[in-house]
Each structure stands twice: as C-alpha cells, then as structure tokens.
Amino acid sequence: MLVREAVGEVLRRHRVEQERTLREVSTAAAVSLGYLSEVERGKKEASSELLASICLALRIPVPQLLLEVSRQLVAANPAAADPAVPVDARAARAAVVALAPSRSFGSGETTCFAA
C-alpha cells in the first residue's frame, strides 16, 4: 500500500463518518472537488499545505491523520514495522548497485559515486 492510498482512505473514512459530501469538504478546504476526489482515491499526493487544509475542513488534527495513516500502513505490511525481521543483505546490496550512478572516482578501498 502506498502512503497516498492510506492518506486517501483515512480522509475518506473521516468524511463519510461525518456524513459530509465531497463538495462540502472541498468547499471548506478551498480545494477543487475533483482534486479532493483524486486524493481520497489515492491517485494524487497532497502537499502538506493541502493536507492541513483538508484536515481543518474535517476538524481532525494533522498528527491524528498521520498516526492513522501510519497504523494503516503497518496493518497492511506488519513485517515492515518489525525491526526483528532481518533484511536480505544480498537483495539490499543489489538494490544499491542497481541505483549507483555509472561514474565513479576514488582510490584504494573507498569508491565514491558522483551524481
């Protein structure tokens, strides 16, 4: 699950629990109805300013939103939140090598990658 999807689900849940329409919340938040709909469906990433405006319109504190999003992400992937789960070192190394830029410089045992 992506963060933007979890944010959207939490926002939509609060709006529905309050029995409010997209139009009501979008007007109160000064956000277009279409954009709010895309945020709720997890199609758009909302800026922190936009999230603050939507949270104000829904009368929920931003930290509460973030806490609920965090809990939802953990529930969707409990192993990711467990520090006791070992990381596959070979997979991690392969990811770093795959992301490494093609240019490098350095000498001896230390190599630095340039962006």
N, C-alpha and C positions, 0 to 999 in steps of 0.2 A: 504494500500500500504506500502510495506517495503522500508526502506531507500535505500537498494541496488538496488531495482527496479527503484526507482526515479533517482538515480545516473546513472544507465544504460540508462534510457530513455533520460536524458539530454545529456549525452555523445553522444549517437547515433544521436540525433537531430542535434547537432553541426556538427558531422562528415558528415551527409547527406546534411546539408545546405552548407557545404564546398565542396560538390561533391567529397569526398575522399573515397577511399575504406578502408576496414578493414586492408588489407595488408599494405597500405601506412601509416596509423596511427600506426599500431602495430610496423612497422619497425622504424618509427620516435621516438616512445616511448620506444623502446627496450623491447617490451612485445610480447609474442607469440600471433599469430593471434587467436588461439583457446581460450586463456585466455581472450583476449580483447573481443571476441565474447560473452563469458560467462558473463563478466562484463556488457556488453551492454544489455544482456537479463535478467539481474538481478539474475543470478544463482550463481555468486561469489561476495564476498565482497572484494573490492580492498583496500589495505593498503593505508595510507596517502602518502607514497612514490610513490606507483604505480599511484595513482590519480594525483599527482603532475607531474609525467612523461607524463601521457596521456594528461593532461591539457596543458602542454608545447607543446606537439605534435600538439594539436588542436588550439594552440595560444589563449587559454582562461585562465584568472586568476582563481586560485583555489577558492578564495572568490566568484567570479561570479558563478562558478559551485554550490557552497554550497547555495548561495542565490536562484538560480533557483530550486535547489532540495527542499529547504525549501518551496518555493512558490508552488511547485507541490504537496508536502505533505499536505499543508494547503488546497489547492484546492480539494484534494482527500477526506479530512475529515475536513471541516470547523469548526465543533463543537469542535474539539480537540484544536484549536488555540484560542478559545473564553474563556477568564478567567471568564466570567459571567456564564458559564454553570456549574451548581452545580455537584459535584462528589457524587455519591451514596455512602454514608458512610457505609452502610451495605456491599455492594459489595467490597469496599476498605478494610474493616476490614476482610472480608472472605478471600481476597487475601493474606493479611498479615498473617493471621492464617495458611492458607494453605502452605505458604512459610516458616513458622517458623520451625527451627530445633527441633528435638524431645527432646534434652537435655535442661534443663533449671536450673538455680540456682538463688537464691535471697531470700529475706525475706520481710515480710510486704507487702506494696502495689506495690513495684517495683520488677519486674522479669526481669532478663537478659537472653538472649538466647545465647548459645555458638555454634559456628560453628564447 
